[in-house]
Amino acid sequence: MYCIDISSSSSTDLVEQYSTSSIENLLKQKDQSKQFMVVKNDQKYVSSPAWSTFGFPAKRFEDGSCQRIIGFASCFACKDTYSYQYGGSGSTKYLLRHLTAHDCTLIRDELTKWICSSVRPFNIVSDPGLKITLQTVMNICQKYQGPINAEDILVTPPTIANNVHKLAEYYRSLIRPVLIDQAESGALCVCPDLWNDQYKKVDYLGLTAFFVTSAHGLYSFDLCCARYNENDKTGQSVLQISRLVKNKCGNFGFKSEC
């Protein structure tokens, strides 16, 4: 184990041999005296976020004073210790890596408790929408440079239900000119899809638009979905699809004949 000579420029010089592991063991001692402790970085200008979790290991004396152990930084919570050169030449890169590992463990545990208590599928953690939402929350926290109470940003189920219609109309307005352009150029194909919900015993009809751009990119958009109330799926009943196309395609600005 690599050791560093520790000295202090104070009136009471202390020269001892320390290593990261020995400091960790000293900080984790359960004795009441708490001879070794982690003190806050009291530098006036601290830019790295690592110092909200890390401080400097120090040795406390009988008179109540303490002396910092030069060359190390320790975590307030778990006491993990890293070599750190103080005075402008030190890097907090490894301290930040520790924060990432510690936070990942915390997030993993919280996700596990949520999934188990709410009986959610394990693969919900792979859901793209969840990842985007979490990234948005992290960006907001970074913007305000501090923690935010989840209750202040989470909304109620009725609010989400009402927002569905608002967002749907917004995205229709974005895709409308694209679909009109593709339809006018003869490159748009609208395909119906019929399926059955075996549990509810309900038939559905969906419409999906496909087109290929001049750059040879294939795109598809789910336009709409509605209950299919015809008695059968014969050729005669397929005529009902044209009516649905005529009704639904009006939301996107092009006619069913396109």
VOPAGU-2260 file (C-alpha; in pm, 1 decimal, decimal comma):
REM VOPAGU-2260
SITE   aa  ch    i         X         Y         Z
SITE  MET   A    0       0,0       0,0       0,0
SITE  TYR   A    1     138,0     337,5     -98,9
SITE  CYS   A    2     192,0     566,3     201,1
SITE  ILE   A    3     241,7     939,2     222,9
SITE  ASP   A    4     430,3    1136,8     485,9
SITE  ILE   A    5     186,7    1374,0     652,2
SITE  SER   A    6     305,2    1703,0     797,0
SITE  SER   A    7     139,5    2021,7     908,4
SITE  SER   A    8     259,0    2377,4     903,4
SITE  SER   A    9      76,5    2459,1    1226,6
SITE  SER   A   10     249,9    2519,5    1556,9
SITE  THR   A   11     208,6    2155,7    1649,7
SITE  ASP   A   12     367,0    1951,2    1372,5
SITE  LEU   A   13     241,5    1598,2    1314,6
SITE  VAL   A   14     438,9    1350,8    1105,9
SITE  GLU   A   15     285,1    1008,4    1058,0
SITE  GLN   A   16     240,7     739,2     794,2
SITE  TYR   A   17    -109,9     710,9     646,9
SITE  SER   A   18    -270,8     533,5     353,5
SITE  THR   A   19    -621,8     553,6     212,1
SITE  SER   A   20    -717,6     220,3     371,0
SITE  SER   A   21    -574,0     306,4     711,8
SITE  ILE   A   22    -761,0     638,6     716,0
SITE  GLU   A   23   -1085,0     462,4     621,8
SITE  ASN   A   24   -1040,6     219,2     910,8
SITE  LEU   A   25    -965,9     501,4    1153,8
SITE  LEU   A   26   -1271,0     698,5    1041,6
SITE  LYS   A   27   -1497,3     393,2    1077,3
SITE  GLN   A   28   -1395,3     319,7    1435,3
SITE  LYS   A   29   -1694,7     292,9    1668,4
SITE  ASP   A   30   -1524,9     429,3    1979,3
SITE  GLN   A   31   -1683,3     721,4    2158,4
SITE  SER   A   32   -1378,4     944,3    2138,0
SITE  LYS   A   33   -1405,7     986,6    1762,0
SITE  GLN   A   34   -1038,0    1070,8    1739,2
SITE  PHE   A   35   -1056,2    1075,0    1360,5
SITE  MET   A   36   -1321,5    1267,4    1172,1
SITE  VAL   A   37   -1403,4    1428,2     835,0
SITE  VAL   A   38   -1398,7    1806,4     829,1
SITE  LYS   A   39   -1559,2    2030,6     570,3
SITE  ASN   A   40   -1356,7    2194,5     296,3
SITE  ASP   A   41   -1370,9    2553,6     417,1
SITE  GLN   A   42   -1200,6    2699,4     114,4
SITE  LYS   A   43   -1378,6    3021,4      20,8
SITE  TYR   A   44   -1439,4    2932,8    -344,1
SITE  VAL   A   45   -1532,4    2568,4    -397,3
SITE  SER   A   46   -1646,3    2494,9    -752,3
SITE  SER   A   47   -1661,7    2115,2    -765,7
SITE  PRO   A   48   -1990,0    1948,9    -653,8
SITE  ALA   A   49   -1778,0    1673,7    -498,2
SITE  TRP   A   50   -1726,5    1886,4    -186,6
SITE  SER   A   51   -2091,7    1858,7     -90,9
SITE  THR   A   52   -2018,9    1493,0      -9,5
SITE  PHE   A   53   -1643,7    1495,5      54,1
SITE  GLY   A   54   -1426,1    1661,7     314,9
SITE  PHE   A   55   -1080,0    1619,2     460,3
SITE  PRO   A   56    -981,6    1353,9     718,4
SITE  ALA   A   57    -853,5    1504,0    1039,2
SITE  LYS   A   58    -719,8    1392,8    1377,4
SITE  ARG   A   59    -875,1    1538,9    1690,6
SITE  PHE   A   60    -667,6    1608,6    2003,7
SITE  GLU   A   61    -762,9    1602,2    2370,5
SITE  ASP   A   62    -791,8    1981,5    2383,9
SITE  GLY   A   63   -1067,6    1969,3    2118,6
SITE  SER   A   64    -856,2    2100,4    1834,0
SITE  CYS   A   65    -809,1    1900,4    1516,9
SITE  GLN   A   66    -546,0    1876,5    1250,6
SITE  ARG   A   67    -615,5    1790,8     891,4
SITE  ILE   A   68    -433,7    1494,8     737,2
SITE  ILE   A   69    -279,1    1640,9     424,2
SITE  GLY   A   70    -303,8    1450,3      96,1
SITE  PHE   A   71    -645,2    1286,2     130,9
SITE  ALA   A   72   -1018,5    1346,9      89,1
SITE  SER   A   73   -1289,3    1135,8     255,2
SITE  CYS   A   74   -1661,1    1083,0     205,7
SITE  PHE   A   75   -1876,4    1212,4     492,1
SITE  ALA   A   76   -2121,2     919,8     459,6
SITE  CYS   A   77   -1925,7     601,3     386,8
SITE  LYS   A   78   -1575,2     724,4     483,3
SITE  ASP   A   79   -1420,3     605,8     154,9
SITE  THR   A   80   -1089,7     788,4     116,9
SITE  TYR   A   81    -891,4     897,7    -188,7
SITE  SER   A   82    -555,2    1061,3    -240,3
SITE  TYR   A   83    -601,1    1431,6    -303,7
SITE  GLN   A   84    -344,6    1708,1    -336,2
SITE  TYR   A   85    -476,3    2029,7    -187,2
SITE  GLY   A   86    -385,4    2378,3    -299,6
SITE  GLY   A   87    -502,3    2410,1    -657,5
SITE  SER   A   88    -316,0    2111,1    -804,8
SITE  GLY   A   89    -565,7    1846,9    -689,6
SITE  SER   A   90    -829,6    1693,6    -914,6
SITE  THR   A   91   -1174,3    1585,5    -797,4
SITE  LYS   A   92   -1215,9    1340,0   -1086,8
SITE  TYR   A   93   -1203,6    1030,6    -865,8
SITE  LEU   A   94   -1423,2    1193,5    -603,6
SITE  LEU   A   95   -1690,5    1255,9    -866,5
SITE  ARG   A   96   -1665,1     894,9    -984,2
SITE  HIS   A   97   -1735,4     787,5    -628,6
SITE  LEU   A   98   -2043,9    1007,1    -622,3
SITE  THR   A   99   -2166,4     848,2    -944,6
SITE  ALA   A  100   -2118,2     494,9    -811,2
SITE  HIS   A  101   -2284,0     581,4    -480,5
SITE  ASP   A  102   -2577,6     752,8    -649,7
SITE  CYS   A  103   -2623,5     465,9    -895,2
SITE  THR   A  104   -2655,7     225,9    -603,2
SITE  LEU   A  105   -2910,8     453,4    -439,7
SITE  ILE   A  106   -3114,1     486,7    -760,8
SITE  ARG   A  107   -3100,6     110,5    -817,3
SITE  ASP   A  108   -3237,9      45,2    -469,0
SITE  GLU   A  109   -3513,8     304,8    -505,1
SITE  LEU   A  110   -3619,6     163,2    -843,6
SITE  THR   A  111   -3625,8    -187,9    -698,6
SITE  LYS   A  112   -3845,3     -79,2    -407,4
SITE  TRP   A  113   -4081,4     107,1    -642,0
SITE  ILE   A  114   -4115,8    -187,6    -880,7
SITE  CYS   A  115   -4181,4    -433,9    -599,2
SITE  SER   A  116   -4420,5    -218,6    -395,7
SITE  SER   A  117   -4623,6    -105,9    -698,8
SITE  VAL   A  118   -4601,3    -442,4    -880,0
SITE  ARG   A  119   -4447,8    -297,0   -1195,5
SITE  PRO   A  120   -4269,4    -505,7   -1462,0
SITE  PHE   A  121   -3890,5    -522,2   -1435,3
SITE  ASN   A  122   -3847,4    -399,5   -1792,0
SITE  ILE   A  123   -4009,1     -66,1   -1704,8
SITE  VAL   A  124   -3655,0      59,7   -1634,8
SITE  SER   A  125   -3584,4      17,9   -2008,6
SITE  ASP   A  126   -3882,5     228,2   -2110,7
SITE  PRO   A  127   -3762,9     521,3   -2326,9
SITE  GLY   A  128   -4024,2     753,2   -2178,0
SITE  LEU   A  129   -3895,5     690,1   -1825,3
SITE  LYS   A  130   -3539,2     767,3   -1932,2
SITE  ILE   A  131   -3642,6    1090,0   -2103,8
SITE  THR   A  132   -3846,0    1197,9   -1800,1
SITE  LEU   A  133   -3558,6    1128,7   -1559,4
SITE  GLN   A  134   -3316,4    1318,5   -1782,5
SITE  THR   A  135   -3554,6    1614,5   -1789,5
SITE  VAL   A  136   -3576,3    1613,9   -1408,6
SITE  MET   A  137   -3195,9    1603,0   -1379,5
SITE  ASN   A  138   -3162,6    1891,2   -1622,8
SITE  ILE   A  139   -3409,8    2095,7   -1417,8
SITE  CYS   A  140   -3216,1    2024,3   -1096,6
SITE  GLN   A  141   -2894,2    2127,0   -1267,7
SITE  LYS   A  142   -3059,0    2444,5   -1394,1
SITE  TYR   A  143   -3154,5    2553,5   -1043,1
SITE  GLN   A  144   -2832,2    2414,3    -892,4
SITE  GLY   A  145   -3000,8    2234,7    -606,9
SITE  PRO   A  146   -3243,6    1960,8    -505,1
SITE  ILE   A  147   -3609,5    1991,8    -600,1
SITE  ASN   A  148   -3901,2    1836,1    -414,9
SITE  ALA   A  149   -4064,3    1573,3    -636,9
SITE  GLU   A  150   -4409,1    1684,7    -518,1
SITE  ASP   A  151   -4344,7    2024,9    -674,6
SITE  ILE   A  152   -4301,6    1887,7   -1027,1
SITE  LEU   A  153   -4521,7    1576,6   -1036,5
SITE  VAL   A  154   -4877,1    1623,8   -1162,6
SITE  THR   A  155   -5205,1    1446,2   -1092,6
SITE  PRO   A  156   -5361,4    1175,6   -1317,1
SITE  PRO   A  157   -5643,4    1410,2   -1433,4
SITE  THR   A  158   -5380,6    1663,8   -1540,5
SITE  ILE   A  159   -5205,2    1400,0   -1749,6
SITE  ALA   A  160   -5538,5    1294,9   -1904,1
SITE  ASN   A  161   -5618,2    1652,6   -2003,9
SITE  ASN   A  162   -5268,9    1707,6   -2136,9
SITE  VAL   A  163   -5300,1    1412,3   -2375,3
SITE  HIS   A  164   -5542,7    1605,4   -2597,6
SITE  LYS   A  165   -5329,0    1918,7   -2584,8
SITE  LEU   A  166   -5009,7    1737,2   -2684,3
SITE  ALA   A  167   -5189,1    1534,8   -2951,1
SITE  GLU   A  168   -5307,5    1852,0   -3123,4
SITE  TYR   A  169   -4961,6    2005,5   -3092,6
SITE  TYR   A  170   -4792,1    1709,1   -3261,9
SITE  ARG   A  171   -5062,7    1698,5   -3528,7
SITE  SER   A  172   -4976,6    2058,0   -3611,4
SITE  LEU   A  173   -4610,5    1957,2   -3654,1
SITE  ILE   A  174   -4674,1    1655,5   -3873,1
SITE  ARG   A  175   -4960,9    1807,6   -4075,1
SITE  PRO   A  176   -4743,9    1998,6   -4329,5
SITE  VAL   A  177   -4515,7    1696,5   -4369,7
SITE  LEU   A  178   -4803,9    1463,9   -4449,7
SITE  ILE   A  179   -4965,2    1714,0   -4686,6
SITE  ASP   A  180   -4638,0    1750,9   -4874,9
SITE  GLN   A  181   -4593,7    1374,3   -4904,4
SITE  ALA   A  182   -4956,5    1324,7   -5009,0
SITE  GLU   A  183   -4935,1    1589,9   -5280,9
SITE  SER   A  184   -4618,9    1429,7   -5418,5
SITE  GLY   A  185   -4786,5    1089,0   -5427,0
SITE  ALA   A  186   -4544,9     935,1   -5178,6
SITE  LEU   A  187   -4786,5     881,9   -4888,4
SITE  CYS   A  188   -4942,7     546,6   -4804,4
SITE  VAL   A  189   -5207,2     513,5   -4530,3
SITE  CYS   A  190   -5252,8     155,0   -4410,1
SITE  PRO   A  191   -5537,6      26,0   -4192,8
SITE  ASP   A  192   -5476,5    -226,9   -3919,4
SITE  LEU   A  193   -5754,1    -429,8   -3755,5
SITE  TRP   A  194   -5707,7    -615,4   -3429,1
SITE  ASN   A  195   -5907,0    -753,9   -3139,1
SITE  ASP   A  196   -5876,4    -709,6   -2765,2
SITE  GLN   A  197   -5941,3   -1063,1   -2640,5
SITE  TYR   A  198   -5998,2    -946,8   -2284,5
SITE  LYS   A  199   -6249,6    -668,6   -2354,4
SITE  LYS   A  200   -6386,3    -836,0   -2669,8
SITE  VAL   A  201   -6353,1    -511,6   -2863,6
SITE  ASP   A  202   -6233,4    -464,5   -3222,3
SITE  TYR   A  203   -6009,8    -170,8   -3312,7
SITE  LEU   A  204   -5903,7      -3,5   -3633,1
SITE  GLY   A  205   -5581,2     192,2   -3656,9
SITE  LEU   A  206   -5437,8     401,8   -3938,3
SITE  THR   A  207   -5063,5     432,9   -3999,4
SITE  ALA   A  208   -4901,0     663,0   -4254,0
SITE  PHE   A  209   -4584,9     552,0   -4436,3
SITE  PHE   A  210   -4362,2     747,3   -4671,7
SITE  VAL   A  211   -4006,5     746,8   -4805,3
SITE  THR   A  212   -3817,2    1075,2   -4826,7
SITE  SER   A  213   -3590,0    1187,5   -5107,9
SITE  ALA   A  214   -3297,9    1082,1   -4886,8
SITE  HIS   A  215   -3437,4     725,0   -4887,8
SITE  GLY   A  216   -3547,0     737,2   -4525,9
SITE  LEU   A  217   -3855,2     535,2   -4432,5
SITE  TYR   A  218   -4090,3     701,5   -4184,1
SITE  SER   A  219   -4414,0     589,6   -4021,8
SITE  PHE   A  220   -4666,7     769,2   -3801,5
SITE  ASP   A  221   -4963,6     624,5   -3615,5
SITE  LEU   A  222   -5241,1     863,1   -3715,1
SITE  CYS   A  223   -5538,2     741,9   -3516,9
SITE  CYS   A  224   -5710,4     450,8   -3348,3
SITE  ALA   A  225   -6083,1     389,7   -3298,1
SITE  ARG   A  226   -6325,8     111,6   -3220,1
SITE  TYR   A  227   -6431,9     -95,5   -3520,9
SITE  ASN   A  228   -6804,4    -150,7   -3482,8
SITE  GLU   A  229   -6876,2    -349,4   -3799,5
SITE  ASN   A  230   -7019,7    -698,2   -3757,5
SITE  ASP   A  231   -6756,9    -863,4   -3975,1
SITE  LYS   A  232   -6439,3    -796,3   -4169,5
SITE  THR   A  233   -6571,6    -880,6   -4514,1
SITE  GLY   A  234   -6514,9    -670,0   -4824,8
SITE  GLN   A  235   -6843,4    -492,5   -4768,0
SITE  SER   A  236   -6743,3    -393,1   -4419,1
SITE  VAL   A  237   -6409,8    -264,4   -4542,4
SITE  LEU   A  238   -6605,6      23,5   -4694,5
SITE  GLN   A  239   -6637,0     152,7   -4338,6
SITE  ILE   A  240   -6260,4     204,6   -4339,1
SITE  SER   A  241   -6298,5     469,1   -4610,1
SITE  ARG   A  242   -6545,1     657,5   -4392,3
SITE  LEU   A  243   -6307,4     646,2   -4099,7
SITE  VAL   A  244   -6019,9     760,6   -4318,3
SITE  LYS   A  245   -6230,0    1050,7   -4443,8
SITE  ASN   A  246   -6322,1    1153,0   -4091,0
SITE  LYS   A  247   -5984,2    1105,8   -3928,8
SITE  CYS   A  248   -5753,8    1235,3   -4201,9
SITE  GLY   A  249   -5921,0    1574,6   -4178,6
SITE  ASN   A  250   -5725,8    1627,1   -3853,8
SITE  PHE   A  251   -5405,2    1618,5   -4055,5
SITE  GLY   A  252   -5511,2    1848,4   -4337,6
SITE  PHE   A  253   -5529,6    1606,0   -4628,7
SITE  LYS   A  254   -5825,2    1434,2   -4792,1
SITE  SER   A  255   -5891,3    1061,7   -4792,5
SITE  GLU   A  256   -5860,5    1056,3   -5173,2
SITE  CYS   A  257   -5494,5    1137,1   -5129,5
